[in-house]
Amino acid sequence: TLMWTRFDADAIDRDLARIASLRANTVRVIVPARAFGYPEPDAAMSGRLERVVGLAAHHGLRVELTLFDWWHDYGDISGSRRWAASLLPRYAGDERIAFVELKNELRPQDEGAGDWASALIPYVRELTRKPVTISVPALDAARDLRLLRSALGTAQPDFYSAHFYWRPELAPGHLSAAAAAVAPHPLRVAETGYSTAIPYDILPGVPPTPSAREAQQAYYLRSLALVARRLGLPPIAPWVLSDFAPDAIPPDDPGLRGNRREYRFGLFRVSGEAKPGAAALRTIFSGGHSNAFNNGFEQAVRDERGRPLPALWRLRAAPGASFVRDARIAHSGIASARIDGAAAGTAPDAAFTIAPPDPGVRPGERSSATAFARAGVRCGQVRIALRWFARDGLAVGGALSAPLRCGILGWQRLVASGTAPAGTAYVGIYLRAAGTVGPAWFDDVAYSVAR
């Protein structure tokens, strides 16, 4: 709302230039009905919207108009139509408008929501002569989309929009279920993102440092883009361009204001500096995709004490164990991942762990992971492992390599492979050490799945 009430056309123009620099072709512009004036939009607010649409076109961007945000007055269908009829006709057939989202995150369980949406979807489509979509929250998208599709009856949107904010390895199951819920209507991932806030532990084992969290954000976007492409979905839409300044969320939204997580979903910091996620998204929007996951540990981040760690890899702690990126020893390249001093008899083993960029695996598919490892004479159990998980995150099986042969100088190749059991939705890779008195090194990890 503050974008409109504290309107700054120059700041918006700079933001639109940044969006265009990411190779985007569309910008989502949210139009909150109450802030604009309801049921008659304020003339000044309507003028500001026209200014934004014009600025977007200047940067080669079309606009997704999201209407009725922060709106729950579903009994007022006549007032909603009156508001839409006052605001939208000037954009009928306007090439600057890509499509219209009737409502952001409509909950079909809310009283009157389905009737309201079924009355407004065809009305807005007729007013704008543009495709119309509608989204549900990122709680249980498949369930909510099924409910919404049923509630809308014959007043279906041109496509549905899903939001996703969970662990990236859950994306294949969630998004495939969401697509099935609305088929044959198209589905789009219209909002997804990863907060770099500290503390915020959507992914356990990621160090609580800016470098580690920002590297994970870029990996998250790459992962979601790969999953969406494999499922036949359009390119993902990120939330949000920039981190929020401390006063960016108004006090009349106590559920979000002050929640540190909500302020750090941006691809750019408040200062305007780009996070690694901005470069990742530019590659995605340019048609590029990567299956790399810092396989050779060449990329580094820092832990709370400033020590180097392999970027993207999560840490599974164990008593006595420490983790580091070692730039003195490598099988190839310039670095390796090292675990020191994991105590004997601990459970679970100390491990570096990661989900592959596209982590989805179906039952019966065969996965294989390899790594090179080395250690000293008393190395305990040093292995690479695969672990398969169900959609709810519970493990359903795994595969272990043979243990590293202790006392043999040089690097040895470890291999873990197996067939995904019933109930599998995704896979994880683990570089494990147990009972390790001295250091154990890992390098040059590879993963493949036979689909």
N, C-alpha and C positions, 0 to 999 in steps of 0.2 A: 504493500500500500504506500510506503514512503517514497517509492519511485515516482508515484504520481503526485503526492501531496508536497514533496520537496523536489519538484521537477527541475532537472538540470540537463538541458538538451546537449550541452557540450560534453558532459560526462557520459551520457548515453551514446553520443556519437563516437567517443573513444572506445566504449565497450563494443559497439557494433563493428568497429574496425578490427578489434581483437578477435571477435567471432569470425569475421571474414578471413583473418589470417590463419585460422584453424582449418580452412577449407570447408567450412560449413556452408550449406546453401539455404538454411532456414533458421530463424530465431523464434523462440517461443516468447510471446508477450502476454502476460497475465493481466486480465482486466477484472478487478474486484468490483462487483456491482455496487456495494454500499459506498466504497470510496469514490466511485464515479458519480454517485447520485442515483437514487432509486425512488420511485419507478421511472423518473425522467432523468437521463444523464445530464450532468452539468455541462454547459456549452464549453467552458474552459477545459474541462477534462476531455471532452470529445476532441477538442482542438489539439490537445497534447497527444492523444492517441494518433491522430492524423500525422502529427509531426514525427512520431516514432516510426510509423509505417513508411513515411517518405525518407527518413534517414536510413532505414534498413535497405530500401530499394537503392539508395545511393551507393551502398556498399555491396550491392549484388545479392542481397538477402531477401528472401520472401518471409512472410510472417505466419506463424501459427497463432491464431487468436484463441486464448483460453479464457472462457467467460465464467461468470458466476463463482469465482473463487471465494472461499470463506462464506459460502451460501448454504443455508439449510431451511429456508422458508418455503418448503415444497408445497404447501397448501395454496400459495399465491401464484397460480398458473397465469391468471390474467395479467397481474403486475409484471411477471417475468416476460410475457410476450410483449407487453407495452414497452418495457426497457429495451428488449432486443430490437423491436421495431423502430425505436428512436435512434439506436446506435449503429445498426448494421447495414441498412439499405445503401448507404454511400459506398459500401465495399462489394456490392453485388457484381459478380463477374470480374472483380478487380484482380489483375494478374499479380499484384503485389502480395495477395493473400494466398497462402498455400492451402490451408484448410482451417476449420474451426473445431476447437475442443469445447463441447458444451459445458462440461463441468470437470474440474480437477478432483480426482479421488472421491467419486460418489460411492457411498455405502448403500448397496441395494437393500440392506436390512432396515434402513431408516424409514420411518413411517412416511408414506407418500412419495418417496424418492423415485420409485419405478414409474408411477403415474405421471409425475412431473417430467421426467426425462422422456417418456414416450410421447408426451404432448409437445415438448420443445424441440426434439431432434428434427422432425420433418418441417417444423415451422422455421427453424434457423436455416435449414438447408434451402428452403424456398426463398428466404430473405437474401441469402448470400450467393446462391448458386455455386456453392463450394462443398467439398466433402466434409462430413461431420464425424467426429470421433468422441469418445467418452472414456474416462479412465476410472480404475478402482484402486484402493490403497494397496500398498506392498505388504499386506499381512498374509492373506491366503488368496492370491490372485485367481487361481483356477476356480476355487469355490465361489468367489464373488462374481467372477465373470459369468459363470453358469447361472447364478441367481439373476444377474442383471439381464442376460440375454433372454431368459424366460420372462422376466417382468416387462421387457420392452415389446413383446409380441411382434406385431408387424412393423413397428417403428424402429427398425434396426439402424445403427449407424453404418457409415460406409466402411469403417474398420474400428477395431477395439484397441485400446491402449492399456498396457500393463506397466506397473512400476516394480522395480526389484532393487533391494538394498541389503540382501543377506550375504553370507559367505559365497564367494564366486563358485566354489565347487557344487553349491546347491542349485546353480542356475540351470544346468541341463534339465533336471527333473522338474523344477518349477515352471520354466518357460515352455517346455514341451507340453506339460499338463495345461497351462494357460492357453496355448495355441489350440489344443484339442477341445477345450471348453467352448470356443467360439467358432470353430470350423463349421462351414467353409468361409466364414468371414475372416479377413486378414487380421493379423495381430502385429502390433508394434511395441517395442520396448521404449516407452515414451519418457521414462525417467529412470536413471540408475546412477549410482555414485558411491564413493568411498570417502568417509570423513577422515581427515588427517589429524583430528583433534587428539590431544593427550590430556587425560586418559580416555581411551575409547577402544575396547578390546573386542571388536567383532571377529578378529582373527587372533586367537591365543598364540603366544609365542613370538609376536612381532615386537621388537624392542620399542619402548615408549620414547622415541626420539623423532624429531622432524624428518631427518634423512630417511629413516626406516619407514615411517608412515607414508611419506610422499612417494617413495619407490613402490610401495604396495599399492597406492592409488593408481599409478600408471599400469601396474601389472593387472590390477582388477579390471580396468577398462579394456586392456588387450584381451583378457580372458573372456569378458562378456561379449566382446565383438566377435571372437572366434566361435563362441557357442551360438550366438544369434545367426551368424552366417551359415553354420552347419545345419541349423534348424530351418533355414529358408526364410528367416525374418529380415526385415529391413535393418539398416545400420542403427546402432543404439543412439539414444539421445541422452546426453549427460546432464545431471544436476550437480553443480551449477557453474556459471562462468567464473565467479569470483567469490572468495571468502567474504564473510559479512563483518563489517565493522561492529564494535560493541553495541551501538544504538540502532543497528539496522532492523532488528525485529521489534515491532511496536509492543508497548506494554499491554495492549489488549489481547495479546496472544500468549498467555502465561505458560501454555504447554510447550512452547518453543523458546521463548525469551529466557536467556540465562542457561539454556542447555548447551554446553560447550560443543557437543557433537554437531549441532545444527549450524554452527558458524564456520565450519572448516571443510565443507564439501567442494570448495572452489577449485578450478583448474589454475587460478591465479591467486596469489596472496593479496591481502588488502593493500599492500604497498604497490601492487601492479606487477611484481615479479612472477614469472611463469614457474609453476611446479612441473616436475617431469611428466605429469599427466597431460599437460597441454601438448607436448611433443608427441606423446602416444596417440592422442586423439587426432592430431593433424595427420599422422600416418594412416590411421583408420579411415578418416574421411577422404584421404587420397587413394584409397583402395588397397593399402598395404596391410599385411597381417604377419605376425611373427609367432613361431612356436618356441622361441628361446625362453629359458627360465634361469638365466645366469648359470648355465650348465657347467662352465669352467671357473666360476667364482671370481671372474675378473672385475665385477662391479662390487663396490663396497659401500656400506653404511656404517654408522657409529652407534654404539650402545650408550647407556647413561654415563659411563665413565670415559667416553671418548675412544674406546677401543674399536678397532675395525672388525666388522662382521660381514659375511656374504649378504648382499642385497637380495631381497625376496624370500630367502629361506627363513622359516620359523624355527624357533628353538624349543625342543622338548627337554626340560630340565630334569636332572637326576642328582642325588646327593654326591657331592664331591666333583661334579663335572663342570668344566668351563669350555667356552666356545670362542673361536676367533677365526678371522680370515688371515691366513699365513702367506705373506708376500715373499717369503724366503724359499719356499719349497713348492714345486708344482710338477705335475705330470706333463702338462703343456701350458703355454701361456705364462702368466706371471704370478698366479696365486692358487691356493687350495683352501679347503675348509678343514679345520682341525678341532678335534675334541680331546680334552685332557682330563685324566684322572677320574673317570666314572667308577664309582665304588662297586664292588662285587655284590651280587644278590639284590640289586635295586630293581624296582619295577615302577614305571616302565624304564627301558633303556634310555640313556641320553641319546638324542638324535637331532640332526638337521632334517627338517621335513618341509615338503612343498606339494601342492597340487599342480599337475601339469597345466599349461595354459588352457587347453580344452580338456577338462577333467572327466567329462562324461564317458561312462562305460556301461554297456548293457550286459545282462547275463549271457554267458557263452562266448563273449569276446575275449581274446587273448591279449594280455598286456605283458610287456617286457621292459625291465629297467636294468641298466648296466652302469658301473662306475669303476674307476681305478682307485685303489686304496693301498696304503702302506703303514707300517707300524714297527715297533721294536720287538724285542724277544718276549716280553710279557705284555701281550696286547689284549688279553681277554677275548671277548666275542665281538668282532668287527664285521658288520654285514651291510648289505643293501637289502631293503625289503619293500614290497608292495602291500598295500592294505586297501581292501574294497569296503565301501560304505553304502548303506541304504539311503533313501531320500531323507530320512529323519536324522541322519548323522551317525547312526549306530553301525559299528563294524560288522560285516557279514563274512569276512574271510581275509586271507593274506597269503603271501608267498615270500619265502626267505632265500637268500643266496647261501651258498656254503660259506663258513666263516673264513676270514683271512688267515692264512698260514703264518703264524708268528715266527719271528726270528729269521725270515728270509728277506734279504735286502732287495730294495727296488719296489716297483709298483706291480700290483696284481689286479687282474680284472675280475670283478664280482658281477654275477648275473642272477637276477630274480625274475621269474616269469611264471605265469599261470593263467588259468581261465576264470573269469569272473563268475562267482556263484549266483544262485537265485537271489533276487532282491537287490542286486548291485545297481547303484546309480552313478557313483563316481569313485575315483581311485586317488590314493596319495602315495608319495615316494618318501622313504625314510632311509637316512644314512645313520646307522646305529652303532653304538659302542657301549659295552657293558663289561665291568671288571677290568677296565683298561688302566693299568698303572702308569704307563707313559702315554705319549701323544699318539693319536691315530689321524691320518690325513685322508681326505677324499678329493677326487678331481674328475673332470670330464664325464659328467653324468649324462646318460641318454635315456630316452623313453620312447616307446612306440606301442600302438594298439592296432590289432587287426580287426577292423570293423566288418 
